[in-house]
Amino acid sequence: MALVLAPVLPVAEWLTDLDALARRSPAFFVGRPVILDVAGLGLDRDGLLSLVAELAARDVAVMGIEGAAQGQLGAGLPPPPAGGRPVEDVAVPDATPDTPMVPVAPAPFRSLILDAPVRSGQTILHLEGDITVMGSVASGAEVIAGGSLHVYGALRGRAIAGAAGNPEARITCRRFEPELIAIDGLYRTADDLGPVQRGLPAQVRLEGDAIKVAGLD
């Protein structure tokens, strides 16, 4: 199971956002295979080589590239994933000097609701808002939210909230048995947590630079 990274233009700003995520979750990419989706970026071969090199410098192991034009891959670049489909070149319109620049609105805050449990080995990444899991998060699973994380069942995997830089984010669950919890880059493992609220409903929040675990009424 691999994680798909889909860069957006401008790539330099996207890399800056990736660096911010890595600072808040230093081990996020360690040992994790990655598929790089470059569809629509309009990068030539040199641009792809540069992007893969930038990711390699960040210890991101790219095992395959999707969305590249035919003939761009080869020596020095990862292959397309097995079973993938070739894509047509994406025409990039020429910029016209007299076209007025329209400011881009920030991405809207969106919540992600998962009706199914998160199974062991799965990673759910949603940096644009909260995540609500209607079931449980299994041991060996990982859920990463830019906002708060709400689990209506047992939380047994890794729960990371506030990954987009939100110290007000919270983690709530019906049964508290996590392997790791983190908010805005601060984290505690199961060994650090000890028996506090173990197996009980719980809420997790930050109080200054400390993670506070309390009961959920």
C-alpha positions as CSV (number, residue, x, y, z in Angstrom):
1,M,0.0,0.0,0.0
2,A,1.5,3.3,-1.1
3,L,0.8,7.0,-0.4
4,V,-0.1,9.1,-3.5
5,L,1.4,12.6,-3.6
6,A,-0.1,15.0,-6.2
7,P,1.8,18.2,-6.4
8,V,0.1,21.4,-7.5
9,L,1.5,24.5,-9.1
10,P,3.6,26.4,-8.2
11,V,5.7,23.4,-7.2
12,A,8.0,25.5,-5.0
13,E,5.0,26.5,-2.7
14,W,3.8,22.9,-2.7
15,L,7.2,21.8,-1.5
16,T,7.1,24.5,1.3
17,D,3.7,23.0,2.5
18,L,5.3,19.5,2.4
19,D,8.1,20.8,4.5
20,A,5.6,22.2,7.1
21,L,3.9,18.8,7.3
22,A,7.2,17.0,7.7
23,R,8.2,19.4,10.6
24,R,4.9,18.6,12.4
25,S,5.1,14.9,11.7
26,P,8.9,14.1,11.4
27,A,8.4,10.3,10.8
28,F,5.5,10.6,8.4
29,F,7.4,9.6,5.2
30,V,9.9,7.2,6.9
31,G,9.7,3.8,5.3
32,R,6.5,4.8,3.4
33,P,6.4,4.0,-0.4
34,V,5.1,6.9,-2.4
35,I,3.5,7.2,-5.9
36,L,4.0,10.7,-7.5
37,D,1.1,11.9,-9.6
38,V,2.2,14.7,-11.9
39,A,-0.8,14.8,-14.2
40,G,-1.6,18.4,-15.3
41,L,1.7,19.9,-14.0
42,G,3.1,20.2,-17.6
43,L,6.7,19.3,-16.4
44,D,9.3,18.3,-18.9
45,R,11.8,15.5,-18.1
46,D,14.3,17.9,-16.5
47,G,11.4,19.2,-14.3
48,L,10.5,15.7,-13.3
49,L,14.1,14.9,-12.4
50,S,14.3,18.1,-10.3
51,L,11.1,17.3,-8.5
52,V,12.1,13.7,-7.7
53,A,15.5,15.0,-6.5
54,E,13.8,17.5,-4.2
55,L,11.6,14.7,-2.7
56,A,14.6,12.4,-2.3
57,A,16.4,15.2,-0.4
58,R,13.4,15.1,2.0
59,D,13.7,11.3,2.4
60,V,10.5,10.7,0.4
61,A,11.0,7.4,-1.5
62,V,9.2,7.7,-4.8
63,M,8.5,4.2,-6.1
64,G,6.5,5.2,-9.2
65,I,5.3,8.1,-11.3
66,E,1.8,8.5,-12.6
67,G,0.6,11.1,-15.2
68,A,3.9,11.6,-17.0
69,A,3.8,12.0,-20.8
70,Q,5.0,9.1,-22.9
71,G,8.8,9.1,-23.3
72,Q,9.5,11.3,-20.2
73,L,10.4,8.4,-17.9
74,G,13.4,6.2,-18.2
75,A,16.9,6.2,-16.7
76,G,17.1,8.2,-13.5
77,L,13.3,8.3,-12.9
78,P,11.0,5.7,-11.2
79,P,8.8,3.7,-13.6
80,P,5.0,4.1,-13.9
81,P,3.1,1.8,-11.5
82,A,2.1,-1.6,-12.8
83,G,-1.4,-1.5,-14.3
84,G,-1.4,2.2,-14.8
85,R,-2.7,3.9,-18.0
86,P,-0.8,6.3,-20.2
87,V,-2.2,9.8,-20.3
88,E,-2.3,12.3,-23.1
89,D,-0.2,15.5,-22.9
90,V,-2.0,18.3,-21.1
91,A,-2.1,21.5,-23.1
92,V,-1.0,24.4,-21.0
93,P,-2.4,27.7,-22.4
94,D,0.0,30.5,-23.2
95,A,-0.2,33.3,-20.7
96,T,-1.5,36.6,-22.1
97,P,0.0,39.8,-20.7
98,D,-3.3,41.7,-20.9
99,T,-5.2,39.1,-18.8
100,P,-5.9,40.6,-15.4
101,M,-4.6,38.6,-12.4
102,V,-7.5,37.3,-10.2
103,P,-6.5,36.6,-6.6
104,V,-7.0,33.0,-5.7
105,A,-9.2,32.4,-2.7
106,P,-7.9,30.1,0.0
107,A,-9.1,26.5,-0.1
108,P,-12.4,26.1,1.9
109,F,-12.5,24.3,5.2
110,R,-14.0,20.9,4.4
111,S,-14.8,18.0,6.7
112,L,-14.2,14.4,5.7
113,I,-16.7,11.8,7.0
114,L,-15.7,8.1,6.8
115,D,-18.6,5.7,7.1
116,A,-16.3,2.6,7.3
117,P,-13.7,1.8,9.9
118,V,-10.1,2.5,9.1
119,R,-8.3,-0.8,8.7
120,S,-4.7,-1.7,9.7
121,G,-2.2,-0.5,7.2
122,Q,-4.5,2.3,5.9
123,T,-3.5,6.0,6.0
124,I,-6.1,8.7,5.8
125,L,-4.7,12.1,5.1
126,H,-7.0,15.2,5.0
127,L,-5.3,18.5,5.7
128,E,-8.3,20.7,4.6
129,G,-10.4,20.2,7.7
130,D,-11.8,17.8,10.3
131,I,-12.0,14.0,9.9
132,T,-15.0,12.0,11.4
133,V,-14.7,8.2,11.5
134,M,-18.1,6.6,12.2
135,G,-16.4,3.3,13.1
136,S,-13.0,2.4,14.6
137,V,-9.4,3.1,13.8
138,A,-7.5,-0.2,13.9
139,S,-4.1,-0.9,15.3
140,G,-1.5,-0.1,12.5
141,A,-3.8,2.4,10.9
142,E,-3.1,6.2,10.7
143,V,-5.5,9.1,10.5
144,I,-4.1,12.6,9.9
145,A,-6.4,15.7,10.0
146,G,-5.6,19.3,9.4
147,G,-8.3,20.1,11.9
148,S,-9.9,17.9,14.6
149,L,-10.3,14.2,14.6
150,H,-13.5,12.5,15.8
151,V,-13.7,8.7,16.2
152,Y,-17.1,7.2,17.1
153,G,-15.6,3.8,17.8
154,A,-12.3,2.6,19.2
155,L,-9.1,4.5,18.5
156,R,-6.3,2.0,18.4
157,G,-3.9,3.3,15.7
158,R,-2.1,6.6,15.2
159,A,-4.2,9.8,15.5
160,I,-2.7,13.1,14.3
161,A,-4.8,16.3,14.5
162,G,-3.9,19.9,13.7
163,A,-1.4,18.7,11.1
164,A,-2.0,21.9,9.1
165,G,-0.9,24.1,12.0
166,N,-4.0,24.2,14.2
167,P,-3.2,24.1,18.0
168,E,-7.0,24.4,18.7
169,A,-7.6,21.0,17.1
170,R,-8.9,18.1,19.3
171,I,-9.1,14.3,19.2
172,T,-12.2,12.6,20.5
173,C,-13.1,9.0,20.6
174,R,-15.5,6.5,22.3
175,R,-12.7,4.0,23.3
176,F,-9.2,5.4,23.9
177,E,-6.5,2.8,23.0
178,P,-4.1,4.7,20.6
179,E,-0.6,3.8,19.6
180,L,0.2,7.5,19.2
181,I,-1.6,10.8,19.4
182,A,-0.4,14.2,18.1
183,I,-1.7,17.7,17.9
184,D,0.1,20.5,16.0
185,G,3.4,18.6,16.1
186,L,3.3,17.6,19.8
187,Y,2.9,13.9,20.3
188,R,2.7,11.2,22.9
189,T,3.0,7.4,22.4
190,A,1.1,4.7,24.2
191,D,4.0,4.2,26.6
192,D,4.0,7.9,27.4
193,L,0.3,8.0,28.0
194,G,0.1,5.0,30.5
195,P,-3.3,4.0,31.8
196,V,-5.0,7.4,31.5
197,Q,-8.5,7.0,30.1
198,R,-7.4,3.6,28.6
199,G,-10.4,1.9,27.1
200,L,-12.7,4.8,28.0
201,P,-14.2,7.7,26.1
202,A,-11.7,10.5,25.8
203,Q,-10.8,13.9,24.4
204,V,-7.3,15.2,23.7
205,R,-6.4,18.8,23.4
206,L,-3.4,21.1,23.9
207,E,-2.8,23.1,27.0
208,G,0.2,25.3,26.2
209,D,2.9,22.9,25.1
210,A,1.4,19.9,26.8
211,I,-1.1,17.3,25.6
212,K,-4.0,16.9,27.9
213,V,-6.2,13.7,27.9
214,A,-9.5,14.0,29.7
215,G,-12.7,12.1,30.0
216,L,-15.5,12.7,27.4
217,D,-18.8,13.3,29.1
